[in-house]
Amino acid sequence: MNKGDLISKIADKTDLSKAQASDALNAVLDSITDALKEGDKVTLIGFGTFSPSLRKERQGRNPQSGATITIPAKVSAKFKQGKELGDAVDTAELIKKL
């Protein structure tokens, strides 16, 4: 599923137009992004938690030359699923499918 498919599903389930569903989805995603940029975590009970995660500076190797390089520190987004989402996804049908 891609963003367009998700917008269509939202529009179908809420009786919104696709444009309104797109605006709603973009508002949610922008709000989550803004919170993460400020260093806050976003918890959606039953779904999961988005949080910023710091990766410290570390040493690595260039695979072509073998030279040691410094990989800079970076903040990335981390997601931890909630119990209800985990239970919903963990089904025998999906296990067979994958």
Disulfide bonds with the S-S distance in Angstrom:
none
